Amino acid sequence: MYHDESWLDWPFLEARHRTLARDLEGWCERELPRDHPEDIDAACRALVGKLGTAGWLRHAVGGSEWGGAGETIDTRSLCLLRETLARHSGLADFAFAMQGLGSGAITLHGTPAQKKRYLTRVASGEAIPAFALSEPDSGSDVAAMRCSARREGEHYVLDGEKTWISNGGIADFYVVFARTGEAHGSRGLSAFIVEADTPGFQVAGRIPVIAPHPLARLRFTGCRIPAAQRLGEPGQGFRIAMQTLDIFRTSVAAAALGFARRALAEALSRSTTRRMFDQLLVDFQITQVKLAAMATGIDSAALLTYRAAWLRDQGRSVTREAAMAKMQATETAQQVIDAAVQLWGGLGVVSEQPVERLYREIRALRIYEGATEVQQLIIARQTLNAFRGEARL
């Protein structure tokens, strides 16, 4: 399968990143299954184990003392890993990404005891985490959260529901955000680590989606946990959630790039071998126009993605840049994949063909971790704030 590596020479990346990408490419070719699994839960658990044994999950957590590849999460490495995994297997990308997102709040705000207990097992693939933020009436509007946690002596008692929780049903522990009431709105939330076998916690139902992966509704009914399971200070939950999402939002763009690059490779393979009207499909100028738009869109999105990743690794705030990357990469990938399906013709909509799987896999990326419309609002707000600040000078 065609694989363009020229972008690895861009100045956003260092030699260690190029080595990482090429080592992972070889591993994916050898180790990742080619067939789509029937038992998604078992496949995810197996992939987490493989990724942990091979050492790739070390890049999803921060702190070498706790098994991480470095003292902080390197955003460019995270993006390279997600892009490469997504190009080979959407489920492998999911398994890797959720190890990072599910434990990201512990990397950022965990105590040494919490990091030792949880991060070391996440990095080795021995434990699966989940990030439990969304609720039936609280998705993008986190301030509308209703799940509550009340203090009772040395414990907190959680009541409420969460939904759209990736890894729901297979996770060993959940980072849960709940209302503790220190203030109104987003300032009255706190974060907690809830182990899957805690009494009062249950998986209320599984949610089937077009690109199958573990997804569930959670219910907390008098779920009592030690106060030592709280992450950070009371009332810091919103800040913890947003900081966690800021790390991984750019990597969503990278996953979209992986899908888009695979779609372009499939389009090139099909158009250079399929004959129509005594010539190859690629000989038609209209096909070449499609391929040109696909390649240009991918490079544009990749430049935004690795700019955001590089800036974050320099210690810069990337709220605006990450939103641009996430929006552009996911929207572009949708267009590229749609074009690839069109070039494949009837075979493009046959179940389990590569482009058909990509068509299902890309759709959710335009919604989760902030829908495209939310990214547009973020970009506009950041741009206006910069303009107004400049105007006051």
ZAMARGU-4260 file (C-alpha; in steps of 0.2 Angstrom, whole numbers, plus 5000, padded with zeros to 4 digits):
<rodrens>
0) 5000/5000/5000 | 5006/5017/4995 | 5013/5027/5010 | 5021/5045/5008 | 5034/5048/5021
5) 5040/5065/5014 | 5031/5075/5028 | 5042/5067/5041 | 5056/5079/5035 | 5046/5094/5040
10) 5055/5105/5053 | 5041/5102/5066 | 5048/5085/5069 | 5065/5079/5076 | 5075/5064/5072
15) 5068/5054/5087 | 5050/5057/5079 | 5055/5050/5062 | 5063/5035/5071 | 5047/5033/5081
20) 5036/5034/5066 | 5046/5021/5055 | 5048/5009/5070 | 5029/5009/5073 | 5026/5007/5054
25) 5035/4991/5054 | 5027/4985/5070 | 5009/4989/5062 | 5013/4979/5047 | 5019/4964/5057
30) 5007/4964/5072 | 4990/4972/5068 | 4976/4961/5062 | 4970/4964/5045 | 4952/4957/5048
35) 4939/4966/5057 | 4935/4957/5073 | 4918/4951/5078 | 4921/4953/5097 | 4925/4971/5099
40) 4928/4970/5118 | 4940/4956/5117 | 4949/4964/5102 | 4951/4980/5112 | 4958/4971/5127
45) 4970/4962/5116 | 4976/4977/5107 | 4979/4986/5123 | 4990/4972/5129 | 5000/4972/5112
50) 5002/4990/5113 | 5008/4989/5131 | 5020/4975/5128 | 5028/4984/5113 | 5031/5000/5123
55) 5019/5011/5113 | 5008/5015/5127 | 5022/5023/5137 | 5019/5038/5125 | 5001/5040/5131
60) 5006/5044/5149 | 5018/5057/5157 | 5031/5053/5170 | 5046/5041/5167 | 5044/5036/5186
65) 5026/5030/5182 | 5031/5021/5165 | 5029/5036/5154 | 5041/5039/5139 | 5046/5056/5146
70) 5042/5067/5160 | 5028/5075/5150 | 5017/5069/5136 | 5026/5073/5120 | 5012/5079/5108
75) 5021/5076/5092 | 5024/5058/5097 | 5006/5056/5102 | 5001/5063/5085 | 5013/5052/5075
80) 5007/5036/5085 | 4989/5040/5082 | 4991/5044/5063 | 5001/5029/5060 | 4989/5017/5070
85) 4973/5025/5062 | 4980/5022/5044 | 4982/5004/5048 | 4967/5001/5060 | 4954/5012/5067
90) 4952/5001/5082 | 4970/5001/5086 | 4970/5020/5086 | 4955/5020/5098 | 4963/5008/5110
95) 4979/5018/5111 | 4970/5035/5112 | 4959/5030/5126 | 4974/5024/5136 | 4980/5042/5135
100) 4963/5051/5137 | 4956/5040/5150 | 4972/5043/5161 | 4976/5060/5156 | 4969/5069/5171
105) 4979/5057/5182 | 4995/5062/5173 | 4991/5081/5175 | 4984/5081/5193 | 4986/5064/5201
110) 4995/5062/5218 | 5011/5051/5218 | 5001/5037/5225 | 4988/5039/5212 | 5000/5039/5198
115) 5009/5024/5205 | 4993/5014/5207 | 4986/5019/5190 | 4998/5026/5177 | 5010/5012/5178
120) 4997/4999/5174 | 4990/5010/5160 | 5008/5012/5152 | 5010/4993/5152 | 4993/4989/5146
125) 4988/4980/5162 | 4974/4992/5165 | 4961/5000/5154 | 4955/5018/5159 | 4940/5028/5154
130) 4936/5047/5153 | 4918/5050/5160 | 4912/5068/5156 | 4897/5068/5145 | 4879/5066/5152
135) 4862/5064/5143 | 4859/5083/5145 | 4878/5088/5146 | 4889/5086/5131 | 4898/5101/5124
140) 4889/5111/5138 | 4899/5104/5153 | 4892/5117/5165 | 4875/5108/5163 | 4882/5093/5172
145) 4870/5085/5185 | 4880/5070/5191 | 4883/5074/5209 | 4896/5070/5223 | 4893/5074/5241
150) 4906/5073/5255 | 4902/5061/5269 | 4917/5061/5281 | 4932/5053/5272 | 4921/5048/5257
155) 4912/5055/5243 | 4895/5048/5237 | 4891/5049/5218 | 4874/5049/5211 | 4869/5051/5192
160) 4872/5045/5175 | 4886/5047/5161 | 4884/5043/5143 | 4894/5041/5127 | 4908/5034/5138
165) 4922/5026/5127 | 4929/5010/5135 | 4913/5009/5145 | 4910/4991/5150 | 4929/4986/5148
170) 4938/4999/5158 | 4946/4994/5175 | 4943/5012/5181 | 4935/5028/5176 | 4940/5046/5179
175) 4922/5054/5183 | 4917/5072/5184 | 4903/5077/5196 | 4895/5092/5203 | 4902/5095/5221
180) 4894/5112/5223 | 4908/5124/5227 | 4901/5137/5215 | 4888/5138/5201 | 4891/5131/5184
185) 4907/5125/5178 | 4916/5131/5194 | 4907/5118/5205 | 4914/5102/5198 | 4927/5090/5204
190) 4936/5074/5197 | 4937/5057/5204 | 4944/5040/5201 | 4931/5026/5202 | 4936/5008/5200
195) 4925/4997/5190 | 4921/4985/5204 | 4915/4999/5216 | 4898/4995/5224 | 4885/5007/5217
200) 4893/5009/5200 | 4885/5000/5185 | 4886/4999/5166 | 4868/5004/5163 | 4869/4999/5144
205) 4880/4998/5129 | 4878/5009/5114 | 4880/5002/5097 | 4888/5014/5084 | 4892/5014/5065
210) 4911/5011/5069 | 4910/4998/5083 | 4920/5001/5099 | 4916/4999/5117 | 4904/5013/5122
215) 4892/5014/5136 | 4880/5023/5148 | 4885/5023/5166 | 4875/5024/5182 | 4880/5029/5200
220) 4868/5025/5214 | 4875/5029/5231 | 4892/5025/5224 | 4904/5028/5239 | 4923/5031/5236
225) 4937/5036/5247 | 4941/5055/5247 | 4958/5050/5242 | 4951/5046/5225 | 4948/5064/5221
230) 4959/5071/5208 | 4965/5089/5212 | 4956/5101/5223 | 4937/5102/5225 | 4930/5113/5212
235) 4944/5111/5199 | 4935/5097/5189 | 4931/5109/5174 | 4949/5115/5173 | 4955/5097/5174
240) 4944/5091/5160 | 4948/5105/5149 | 4967/5103/5152 | 4965/5084/5148 | 4956/5088/5132
245) 4968/5101/5127 | 4982/5088/5126 | 4972/5075/5116 | 4962/5087/5104 | 4977/5089/5092
250) 4979/5070/5092 | 4961/5068/5086 | 4967/5078/5070 | 4981/5066/5068 | 4970/5051/5069
255) 4959/5059/5055 | 4975/5062/5045 | 4978/5043/5046 | 4961/5039/5040 | 4963/5052/5026
260) 4980/5045/5020 | 4974/5028/5020 | 4959/5033/5009 | 4971/5042/4997 | 4981/5027/4996
265) 4966/5016/4992 | 4960/5029/4979 | 4977/5029/4970 | 4977/5010/4970 | 4959/5008/4963
270) 4961/5022/4950 | 4977/5016/4943 | 4971/4998/4941 | 4952/5000/4936 | 4948/5001/4918
275) 4934/5011/4911 | 4930/5015/4892 | 4947/5007/4886 | 4957/5017/4898 | 4962/5018/4917
280) 4951/5028/4929 | 4966/5038/4933 | 4968/5044/4915 | 4952/5054/4916 | 4956/5072/4921
285) 4941/5073/4933 | 4949/5059/4943 | 4966/5068/4943 | 4956/5084/4949 | 4949/5073/4964
290) 4966/5066/4968 | 4974/5083/4968 | 4961/5090/4980 | 4963/5075/4991 | 4982/5077/4992
295) 4981/5096/4995 | 4968/5094/5008 | 4979/5081/5018 | 4995/5092/5017 | 4985/5107/5023
300) 4977/5098/5038 | 4994/5090/5042 | 5003/5107/5043 | 4990/5113/5055 | 4991/5098/5065
305) 5009/5097/5067 | 5010/5116/5070 | 4999/5114/5085 | 5008/5099/5091 | 5025/5108/5090
310) 5018/5123/5098 | 5012/5113/5113 | 5028/5104/5115 | 5036/5122/5116 | 5025/5125/5131
315) 5014/5137/5122 | 4995/5138/5124 | 4987/5130/5108 | 4968/5132/5111 | 4966/5141/5095
320) 4978/5131/5085 | 4972/5114/5091 | 4954/5119/5087 | 4960/5124/5069 | 4969/5107/5067
325) 4954/5097/5074 | 4942/5106/5063 | 4952/5106/5047 | 4958/5088/5048 | 4942/5080/5052
330) 4932/5089/5039 | 4945/5086/5026 | 4946/5068/5030 | 4928/5066/5028 | 4929/5074/5011
335) 4944/5064/5006 | 4936/5047/5011 | 4920/5052/5002 | 4930/5055/4986 | 4939/5038/4989
340) 4922/5029/4990 | 4916/5038/4974 | 4932/5032/4965 | 4929/5014/4971 | 4911/5015/4964
345) 4900/5001/4969 | 4913/4992/4978 | 4915/5007/4989 | 4899/5003/4999 | 4902/4985/5001
350) 4903/4980/5019 | 4921/4979/5026 | 4930/4985/5011 | 4944/4997/5017 | 4935/5013/5011
355) 4918/5008/5018 | 4926/5005/5035 | 4935/5022/5034 | 4918/5030/5029 | 4910/5024/5045
360) 4926/5027/5056 | 4928/5046/5051 | 4911/5052/5055 | 4912/5052/5074 | 4929/5062/5074
365) 4919/5077/5068 | 4909/5076/5084 | 4918/5069/5099 | 4930/5080/5109 | 4921/5095/5103
370) 4911/5095/5087 | 4916/5105/5072 | 4904/5119/5077 | 4911/5120/5094 | 4929/5122/5086
375) 4922/5136/5075 | 4916/5145/5091 | 4933/5143/5100 | 4943/5149/5085 | 4931/5164/5083
380) 4932/5168/5101 | 4951/5167/5102 | 4953/5177/5086 | 4941/5191/5093 | 4950/5191/5110
385) 4967/5194/5101 | 4959/5208/5090 | 4952/5216/5105 | 4968/5215/5115 | 4978/5222/5100
390) 4965/5236/5098 | 4967/5242/5116 | 4985/5244/5114
</rodrens>
